[in-house]
Amino acid sequence: MLDRRNFMKTCSGMGLAGTLFPGVLWAQAQAQGAAKITKEMIDNAAAIADVPIADEYKEMMLADLNDHAKGYEEVYKLHIPNSVDPALLFDPVLPGVKFETERKAMRISKASNVAAVPKSLEDLAFRSARELGELVRTKKVSSAALTQMYLQRLKKYDPTLKFVVTLTEERALAQAKKADAEIAAEKYRGPLHGLPWGAKDLLATKGYRTTWGAGGFENQMVDEDATVVKRLDEAGAVLVAKLTLGALAQGDVWFAGVTRNPWNTSQGSSGSSAGPASATAAGCVAFSIGSETLGSIASPSTRCGCTGLRPTFGLVPRTGAMALSWSMDKLGPICRAVEDCALVLDAIYGRDGKDRTVQPAAFNWDANLDWRKLRVGYLKADFERKPEPPQEEKEEPAKTPEEQKQRDEQKKRREFARARAEYDRKYNDAALVKLREMGVNLIPVELPKFPYSAITVMLTAEAAAAFDELTRTGRDKLLTSQKDYDWPNTFRAARFIPAVEYIQAARARKLLMDAMAKVLEDLDVIVAPTNGSPQLMITNLTGHPSVILPNGLRGEDAPKPLSEDPGDFQNSGGPGTPTSVTFLGKLYGEAELLAFAQAYQQATGFHLEHPKLEV
């Protein structure tokens, strides 16, 4: 029998490995139990793979196809670690794009609500990082006491919410002691000094495991601190926990369970920054760091009612963070208030000499920036779009009771999604009303129309490459979730993405970047619905920043999810759960974007709500 690896090498040597052709041809040979590839097999494989091959070339191909040839094996033997990036860089900056490069001193807001310290320190659990920082700075609360309080809450609520991978208690207590000593000696490092925080467990932390949330990696140790961890250490912040992420940065299902939504513990917290959003919303850390490739800050921030910032691609170095997609991964803060995001971003952004994608852009936060001068657009068509009414579908009669049951289930899910979207429209409408009350002149705009889903084949291909050895060795079976939309199946399918089509998707992405640049040419901010709009996919592809803000709580009349299974990603929404709105910004325009978002947040106050937790 033919050896599959040698066969694939031969196809590679002939330039056919970038198409479906070799896989299809191999399957033909295997199905027929053949000892050699035949011209008939080439015909069948070529037809399936849409690779036209003239008859006169087939005889010429046979000898090569049936010979052993060198191919990928030597590269496989390198066992390339996840930390090695490809010799290709994505750059969101187009010709003519300008951004500030001169760093200036932060201008933070005046502290409020910090005059009196409550009798129970736990009453501070849901305060903003800005307020907590002022309490620590003025020595009204010690970092050690704050750290102990948050450690106790993490231990208390983790059995219910399942948001902790590893407590970094020893490290945290030592850092807190050091912070208090420095502050007592008037060596104040800034507004994050002494504040306890949590890291998504794809950030390497020396001396503690970094699991990526995935089965098979439970005991992985990385002998370094990620750049973001180092920078928060330098800012005097106190790392109290490595927090959960869905396995290899997908969803909220990890190797020890499902991370829960503090507002409704029968729901998952969404992901993949599942633990950071859940712990922040539950008042178990002052702030957290998450990551986003395609919704992993936006989605859990929405589900858990947090304020999340996805910075511009190339603003925050990803050194020491698990790679999923080198051209799309971004690190950012998940907090309880907009200014908290600004304080954290100020501490973590900028070049580190290792992540080659980071630009020399400056982030200069000014809490008093006159947001009224900003030019604001809104996605009029997306806000006005109504859910399509249910349509009668003419289907063939179900062949089995199981098939009919599946159809009925799908119909119920569609009806619930439609009802939820219709219910949530009032929160989007209220956001526009409030903005107009604030005096904002909302300019209607439309996002460019492109085959966004097709372009995200780049993410899929890069992710499959990042975990290539996992797939080839069969260790992907160790991942907890094995549904059709989970990484193991996605990685396998991605091996059949043609190399040419990856490049074509990159070229289409460039066209999208050009089109998005034109949309934002005369705007500073765009207001968008978080859900039901292509903005999430577009801006992750173009690298633009976004802020996700709490925008109200659903009432008792909200449609109830069909399932109470926390692992069911459609189990979301329902009575008493948060909604959100999204603001988009210009490349490296975080200072203006956050100033505008802060104005809206202060005008609404939805971020002051927090879940009523029970043990």
C-alpha positions in Angstrom: 0.0 0.0 0.0 1.0 3.6 -0.6 2.4 5.6 2.3 0.2 8.7 2.8 2.9 11.0 4.0 5.2 10.2 1.1 2.3 10.6 -1.3 1.5 14.1 0.1 5.2 15.0 -0.2 5.1 14.1 -3.9 2.1 16.3 -4.4 3.8 19.1 -2.6 6.9 18.7 -4.8 4.6 19.1 -7.8 3.0 22.3 -6.5 -0.4 20.5 -5.9 -0.4 20.6 -2.1 -2.1 24.0 -2.0 -5.2 22.6 -3.5 -7.7 19.9 -2.6 -6.2 17.7 -5.2 -3.8 15.6 -3.1 -6.3 14.9 -0.4 -9.0 13.8 -2.8 -6.6 11.7 -4.9 -5.3 10.0 -1.8 -8.8 9.2 -0.7 -9.5 7.7 -4.2 -6.4 5.4 -3.8 -7.3 4.4 -0.3 -10.9 3.6 -1.2 -9.9 1.3 -4.0 -7.1 -0.4 -2.0 -4.7 0.4 -4.8 -1.0 -0.1 -4.7 -0.5 2.7 -7.2 -2.1 5.9 -8.4 -3.8 5.5 -11.8 -4.9 7.9 -14.5 -8.5 7.1 -13.6 -8.0 8.2 -10.1 -6.4 11.4 -11.3 -9.5 12.1 -13.4 -11.8 11.5 -10.4 -9.8 13.6 -8.0 -9.3 16.4 -10.5 -13.1 16.6 -11.1 -13.8 16.8 -7.3 -11.0 19.3 -6.6 -11.8 21.4 -9.7 -8.2 21.1 -10.9 -8.2 20.7 -14.7 -5.4 18.4 -15.9 -4.9 17.7 -19.6 -4.5 14.0 -20.6 -1.0 14.5 -21.9 0.2 15.5 -18.5 -1.3 12.5 -16.6 1.2 9.9 -17.7 4.0 12.4 -16.8 2.5 12.8 -13.3 2.2 9.1 -12.5 5.8 8.4 -11.9 6.2 11.4 -9.6 3.0 10.6 -7.7 4.1 7.1 -7.1 7.7 8.0 -6.0 8.8 9.1 -2.6 9.7 12.7 -2.6 10.8 15.2 0.0 8.2 17.6 1.3 7.0 18.7 4.7 8.7 16.1 6.9 11.8 18.2 7.5 9.7 21.1 8.7 7.6 18.8 10.9 10.8 17.7 12.6 11.4 21.2 13.8 8.4 21.0 16.1 7.9 24.7 15.8 6.4 26.1 19.1 3.3 28.2 19.2 5.4 31.3 20.1 7.1 31.4 16.7 5.3 33.8 14.3 5.5 33.5 10.5 7.7 35.7 8.4 4.7 37.6 7.3 3.2 40.6 9.0 -0.3 42.1 8.9 -0.2 45.9 9.1 -3.6 47.8 9.4 -1.9 51.1 8.5 -2.6 52.2 5.0 -0.8 55.0 3.1 -1.9 58.4 4.4 -3.0 57.1 7.8 -1.6 59.3 10.6 -1.5 58.7 14.3 0.2 60.4 17.3 3.6 59.1 18.3 4.5 61.5 21.1 3.7 60.2 24.5 2.2 62.7 27.0 1.3 62.4 30.6 -2.1 60.9 31.3 -4.9 63.3 32.4 -7.2 61.2 34.6 -10.5 62.2 36.1 -10.9 63.5 39.6 -11.6 60.7 42.0 -15.1 60.5 43.5 -16.9 58.4 46.0 -13.8 57.6 47.9 -14.2 59.8 51.0 -15.6 57.1 53.3 -14.4 53.5 53.5 -17.2 51.1 54.2 -17.1 48.9 57.3 -17.0 45.8 55.2 -14.2 45.9 52.7 -16.2 43.6 50.5 -18.5 46.5 49.8 -15.7 47.9 47.6 -15.8 44.8 45.4 -17.6 46.4 42.5 -16.0 49.8 42.6 -14.1 51.0 39.5 -10.4 50.6 39.3 -10.1 54.4 39.3 -11.9 54.6 42.6 -10.0 51.7 44.1 -6.7 53.2 43.0 -7.4 56.4 44.8 -8.3 54.6 48.0 -5.0 52.8 47.8 -3.0 55.9 46.9 -4.4 57.9 49.8 -3.7 54.9 52.1 -7.4 54.6 53.1 -7.2 51.0 52.0 -4.1 48.8 51.8 -3.2 46.8 48.8 -2.8 43.8 51.1 -6.4 44.1 52.4 -7.8 44.6 48.9 -5.9 41.6 47.6 -7.1 39.4 50.5 -10.6 40.5 49.9 -10.5 39.7 46.2 -8.7 36.3 46.8 -11.5 35.4 49.2 -14.2 36.3 46.7 -12.4 34.3 44.0 -12.4 31.3 46.3 -16.0 31.9 47.3 -17.5 32.2 43.9 -15.3 30.0 41.8 -17.2 26.8 42.6 -20.3 28.4 41.1 -18.8 30.5 38.3 -15.8 28.3 37.4 -13.6 31.2 36.3 -10.3 30.4 38.0 -7.6 28.1 36.5 -4.9 28.9 39.0 -4.8 31.3 42.0 -1.5 33.1 42.1 -1.9 33.7 45.8 1.7 33.6 46.9 2.8 36.0 44.1 -0.1 38.3 44.9 0.5 38.6 48.6 4.2 39.4 48.0 3.3 42.0 45.4 0.6 43.6 47.6 3.1 43.8 50.5 5.6 45.5 48.2 3.0 47.9 46.9 2.0 49.0 50.4 5.7 49.6 51.3 6.4 51.6 48.2 3.3 53.8 48.7 4.2 54.4 52.3 7.6 55.5 51.1 6.0 57.9 48.6 7.1 55.7 45.6 3.8 55.8 43.8 3.7 54.1 40.5 0.4 55.3 39.2 -3.4 54.6 39.3 -3.0 50.8 39.1 -0.5 50.6 41.9 -1.7 47.9 44.4 -4.8 46.9 42.4 -5.6 43.1 42.1 -6.1 41.9 38.6 -6.7 38.6 36.6 -5.0 37.3 33.5 -6.6 35.2 30.8 -4.7 32.0 31.0 -3.1 32.3 27.6 -0.7 34.9 29.1 2.6 33.2 30.2 3.4 33.7 33.9 6.7 32.4 35.2 6.3 29.9 38.0 2.6 29.2 37.2 1.1 26.9 34.7 -0.3 28.5 31.5 -2.9 26.0 30.2 -4.6 27.8 27.3 -7.8 26.3 28.8 -7.2 23.1 26.8 -7.1 19.4 27.7 -3.6 18.1 27.1 -2.1 21.4 28.2 -3.3 21.3 31.9 0.3 21.3 33.3 2.1 23.4 30.7 4.7 25.7 32.1 6.2 28.6 30.2 9.4 30.0 31.7 8.7 33.6 31.1 6.3 36.4 31.9 4.3 37.8 29.0 5.1 41.4 28.1 1.6 42.5 29.4 2.2 40.7 32.7 5.7 42.4 33.0 4.2 45.8 32.3 1.4 45.4 34.9 4.0 44.3 37.4 5.9 47.5 36.6 2.7 49.5 37.1 2.5 48.0 40.6 -0.7 45.9 39.9 -1.2 42.7 41.7 -1.9 39.5 39.8 -4.3 37.4 41.8 -5.4 34.7 39.3 -5.0 33.0 36.0 -8.5 33.1 34.6 -10.3 30.7 32.3 -10.7 30.7 28.5 -12.5 28.3 26.3 -10.1 25.7 25.0 -7.4 27.3 22.7 -9.4 30.5 22.8 -12.8 29.3 21.7 -16.0 29.8 23.7 -16.4 29.2 27.5 -15.9 25.4 27.7 -12.5 24.6 29.2 -10.9 21.4 30.5 -12.5 21.6 33.9 -16.0 22.8 33.0 -18.0 25.8 31.7 -17.4 29.3 33.0 -20.7 30.9 34.0 -22.4 34.2 33.6 -22.8 35.9 37.0 -26.1 37.3 35.9 -27.5 33.9 35.2 -25.4 31.0 36.3 -27.3 28.5 34.1 -25.6 30.2 31.2 -22.0 30.2 30.0 -20.2 33.5 30.2 -19.4 33.3 26.5 -15.8 33.5 25.3 -13.2 33.1 24.8 -12.2 35.6 27.5 -14.7 33.7 29.7 -13.0 34.0 33.0 -11.8 37.6 32.8 -15.4 38.8 32.0 -17.0 36.6 34.6 -14.6 37.5 37.4 -14.7 41.2 36.6 -18.5 41.3 36.5 -18.7 39.3 39.7 -16.5 41.8 41.6 -13.7 39.3 42.1 -10.9 41.4 40.5 -10.4 45.1 40.0 -9.8 44.5 36.2 -8.7 41.8 33.9 -6.9 41.2 30.6 -8.5 39.3 27.8 -7.8 38.7 24.1 -9.8 38.9 20.9 -9.4 37.4 17.5 -13.0 37.5 16.5 -15.3 38.5 19.3 -13.5 37.1 22.4 -13.6 40.4 24.3 -16.8 41.7 22.8 -19.0 38.6 23.4 -18.2 37.9 27.0 -18.2 41.6 27.9 -21.7 41.7 26.4 -22.9 38.5 28.2 -21.5 39.5 31.6 -22.2 43.3 31.4 -18.6 44.5 31.4 -16.9 47.3 29.7 -14.4 45.8 27.2 -11.8 47.4 25.0 -10.4 45.7 21.9 -7.5 47.9 21.0 -6.2 48.6 17.5 -4.2 45.7 16.0 -0.6 46.5 16.7 -1.0 48.6 19.8 -0.4 46.1 22.6 2.4 43.5 22.3 1.3 39.9 22.3 4.7 38.5 23.4 4.2 35.6 25.7 0.5 35.2 24.7 -0.8 32.1 23.0 -1.1 32.7 19.2 -4.3 31.7 17.4 -4.1 34.1 14.4 -1.0 36.1 13.9 -2.8 38.6 11.7 -5.9 39.1 14.0 -5.0 38.4 17.7 -5.2 41.4 20.1 -4.9 41.8 23.9 -7.1 44.3 25.8 -8.7 45.1 29.1 -12.0 44.0 30.5 -13.2 46.4 33.2 -16.2 47.8 35.0 -15.8 51.4 33.6 -14.4 53.1 30.5 -11.7 55.0 32.3 -10.5 51.8 33.9 -9.8 50.5 30.3 -7.9 53.7 29.6 -5.7 53.3 32.7 -4.9 49.7 31.9 -4.2 50.4 28.2 -1.8 53.1 29.2 0.2 50.6 31.2 0.3 47.8 28.6 0.6 49.4 25.2 3.7 50.2 23.1 6.6 48.4 21.5 8.5 45.8 23.4 11.1 45.0 20.7 9.7 41.5 20.2 6.2 41.6 18.7 7.0 43.0 15.2 3.5 44.1 14.5 3.4 46.8 17.2 3.4 50.4 15.8 5.1 53.4 17.4 1.7 54.8 18.2 1.0 56.9 21.4 -2.1 56.6 23.6 -2.6 59.8 25.4 -5.6 59.6 27.7 -7.4 62.8 28.6 -10.4 62.3 30.8 -11.5 65.9 30.1 -11.2 65.7 26.3 -14.1 67.6 24.7 -16.0 64.7 23.1 -18.6 67.1 21.8 -16.1 68.1 19.0 -15.9 64.5 17.8 -17.6 63.5 14.5 -19.9 60.6 15.2 -21.5 58.2 12.7 -24.0 55.5 13.3 -25.0 52.4 11.4 -28.5 53.5 10.5 -29.5 50.5 8.5 -28.3 48.1 11.2 -30.2 49.9 13.9 -33.3 50.0 11.9 -33.1 46.4 10.6 -36.0 44.3 11.8 -35.8 40.6 12.3 -37.2 38.9 9.2 -40.7 37.4 9.9 -40.8 33.6 9.9 -41.4 32.1 6.5 -43.1 28.9 5.6 -40.5 26.5 4.2 -41.5 23.8 1.8 -39.6 20.8 3.0 -39.7 17.1 2.0 -41.4 15.1 4.7 -39.0 13.9 7.4 -37.8 10.4 6.8 -37.4 9.5 10.4 -38.8 10.7 13.8 -35.2 11.8 14.7 -35.0 14.0 11.6 -38.4 15.5 12.4 -37.3 16.2 16.0 -34.1 17.9 14.7 -36.1 20.1 12.3 -38.5 21.1 15.1 -35.6 22.0 17.4 -34.0 24.1 14.7 -37.3 25.9 14.1 -37.7 26.7 17.8 -34.1 28.1 17.9 -34.8 30.3 14.9 -38.0 31.6 16.5 -36.2 32.3 19.8 -33.4 34.2 18.1 -35.9 36.3 16.2 -37.9 37.0 19.3 -34.8 38.0 21.2 -33.6 40.3 18.5 -36.9 42.0 18.3 -37.0 42.4 22.1 -33.5 43.8 22.2 -34.2 46.5 19.5 -35.6 48.8 22.2 -32.2 49.0 23.9 -30.5 49.9 20.7 -33.2 52.5 20.0 -32.8 53.9 23.5 -29.0 54.3 23.0 -29.6 56.5 19.9 -32.2 58.6 21.8 -29.8 59.1 24.7 -26.9 60.1 22.4 -29.2 62.7 20.7 -30.2 64.0 24.1 -26.5 64.4 24.9 -26.3 66.7 21.8 -24.6 64.2 19.5 -25.2 64.8 15.8 -25.4 61.2 14.5 -24.4 60.9 10.9 -25.8 57.9 9.1 -23.2 55.7 7.6 -22.9 52.2 6.1 -20.2 49.7 6.4 -18.7 48.3 3.2 -20.3 45.2 1.8 -17.8 42.3 1.4 -17.8 38.5 1.7 -16.6 38.9 5.3 -17.0 35.2 6.2 -15.0 34.1 3.2 -12.1 36.4 4.2 -12.0 34.9 7.7 -10.6 31.8 6.1 -7.4 33.5 7.0 -8.1 33.1 10.7 -9.0 29.4 10.2 -5.9 28.7 8.2 -3.6 30.5 10.7 -5.2 28.8 13.7 -4.7 25.4 12.1 -1.1 26.2 11.4 -0.6 27.4 15.0 -1.8 24.0 16.2 -0.7 21.9 13.3 1.1 19.3 15.4 -1.9 18.9 17.7 -3.9 17.8 14.7 -1.3 15.6 13.0 -0.6 13.7 16.2 -4.2 13.1 17.1 -3.9 14.9 20.4 -6.8 17.2 19.4 -9.0 14.4 20.8 -7.9 15.6 24.3 -9.8 18.9 23.9 -13.0 18.8 26.0 -15.5 19.9 23.4 -15.7 18.0 20.1 -18.7 19.5 18.3 -18.7 20.3 14.6 -17.9 24.0 15.3 -15.1 23.3 17.8 -11.4 23.6 17.0 -10.6 19.9 16.4 -13.0 19.7 13.5 -12.1 23.2 12.3 -8.4 22.5 12.3 -8.8 19.3 10.3 -11.0 20.9 7.7 -8.6 23.9 7.5 -5.8 21.6 6.2 -7.8 21.5 2.9 -7.9 25.3 2.4 -5.9 26.0 -0.8 -2.9 28.2 -0.3 -3.9 30.3 -3.3 -7.3 31.0 -1.7 -5.6 32.1 1.6 -3.7 34.7 -0.5 -6.9 35.7 -2.3 -8.6 36.2 1.0 -5.7 38.4 2.1 -6.1 40.5 -1.1 -9.8 40.8 -0.5 -9.0 41.9 3.1 -6.8 44.7 1.7 -9.8 45.9 -0.4 -11.9 45.9 2.8 -9.3 47.9 4.6 -9.3 50.5 1.8 -13.1 50.7 1.9 -13.2 50.9 5.7 -10.7 53.8 5.7 -13.0 55.7 3.4 -16.0 55.2 5.8 -13.9 56.6 8.7 -12.3 59.4 6.7 -14.5 62.1 8.1 -15.5 60.4 11.4 -13.9 59.8 14.8 -16.5 57.3 16.2 -19.2 55.0 14.8 -22.0 53.8 17.0 -23.1 50.2 16.2 -25.3 47.5 17.5 -23.2 44.8 19.2 -25.2 42.0 17.7 -26.9 41.7 14.3 -24.3 43.7 12.5 -21.3 42.7 10.5 -19.2 45.3 12.4 -17.5 42.7 14.6 -16.2 40.7 11.7 -15.2 43.8 9.6 -13.3 45.6 12.3 -11.4 42.5 13.5 -10.3 42.0 9.9 -9.3 45.7 9.4 -7.7 46.1 12.9 -10.0 49.0 14.1 -10.6 49.4 17.9 -13.9 49.0 19.6 -15.4 49.6 23.1 -18.3 47.4 24.3 -20.5 49.1 26.9 -23.3 47.8 29.1 -26.6 49.2 27.8 -29.3 48.0 30.1 -30.8 44.9 31.7 -33.5 42.8 30.0 -36.8 42.8 31.9 -38.8 39.9 33.2 -40.8 39.9 30.0 -37.7 39.1 27.9 -37.9 35.8 25.9 -36.4 32.9 27.9 -33.7 30.8 26.3 -34.8 27.4 25.1 -32.0 25.6 27.0 -30.5 25.8 30.4 -27.4 23.9 29.4 -24.5 26.2 30.1 -22.5 24.6 27.3 -25.1 25.5 24.7 -23.8 28.7 23.1 -27.4 29.7 22.2 -28.3 29.7 25.8 -28.1 33.5 26.2 -30.2 36.5 27.0 -33.4 36.2 29.0 -34.8 38.1 32.0 -32.3 40.0 34.1 -29.3 39.7 31.7 -27.3 42.6 30.3 -27.4 44.1 26.8 -24.6 46.2 25.2 -23.8 48.8 22.6 -20.5 49.1 20.6 -18.5 52.2 19.7 -15.9 51.8 16.9 -12.9 54.1 16.4 -10.2 55.1 14.0 -6.9 53.2 13.9 -5.0 54.1 17.0 -7.8 56.5 17.9 -8.4 55.0 21.4 -8.1 58.3 23.2 -11.0 59.9 21.4 -13.0 56.6 21.3 -12.7 56.1 25.1 -13.5 59.8 25.8 -16.7 59.5 23.9 -17.6 56.1 25.4 -17.0 57.6 28.9 -19.4 60.4 28.2 -22.1 58.0 27.2 -21.4 55.7 30.2 -21.6 58.6 32.6 -24.9 59.7 31.0 -26.5 56.3 31.4 -25.0 54.6 34.5 -25.6 51.1 33.3 -22.1 50.1 34.4 -23.0 50.7 38.0 -25.4 47.7 38.0 -23.9 44.4 39.2 -25.2 40.9 39.6 -26.6 39.7 42.9 -24.5 36.6 43.6 -25.5 33.6 45.6 -23.3 30.7 46.7 
